[in-house]
């Protein structure tokens, strides 16, 4: 489906465009979602009949992304990425691709648009002069790894949308099952004692959820509530040996 041209052509791009396409290729769960809902021939047919010019296609795509709450600059960056030669997106198909990537927001299902917007947002933040923050993570019984992110991102953002090998590894450890609304403790981390003053202490609401976490300690925090600042550059975090996910025990049927 669409994910293949996006991912396999990333090597043809350089710099920010390559990183964005790579991010989309990792995030797009088009395969099962689009099968059985909107066959690819139908998408192509809609593309061909919907747009009279490439300009209208891009304008409609930008307007759609802005309707989802993203800024003009981020929307333009997303469209520029999808319109780049290495993306594999056919001419005049940007809008319908963006719509497909939006997934089904009414049930909290994203099909890659958020990941691409977050990737563009990080590059915009760097252009705006925001600081890059590096921190080291020590898992239980595994080699430590380093993550690099932009100030203003949460650990949840880094785990789900960060760039680089460290961010991908962090995403394997931090699940963020509740999407960052403090309804679970799957992003539970330990802040190294020397860094607690700069990271700050948890709120009462966060403490309530930390009490349900796997082996909580005085230096426990929820990753979704830790917002990176320039002062946190060099921070050290440690990961618990497990996670308590109450969502695993909810009978959804």
QUIVEN-V810238 format. One record per helix or strand of 2 or more residues. SS is the DSSP state (H for helix, E for strand). FROM is the first residue (numbers start at 1). TO is the last residue. If there is no record, write none. Layout:
BEGIN
SS_FROM_TO / SS_FROM_TO
END
This chain:
BEGIN
H_2_8 / H_10_12 / H_15_27 / H_30_34 / H_40_50 / H_54_67 / H_72_83 / H_85_87 / H_94_101 / H_105_107 / H_113_127 / E_132_138 / E_145_150 / H_155_161 / H_165_173 / E_188_191 / H_193_199 / H_204_210 / E_220_222 / H_223_225 / H_230_232 / E_235_239 / H_246_249
END
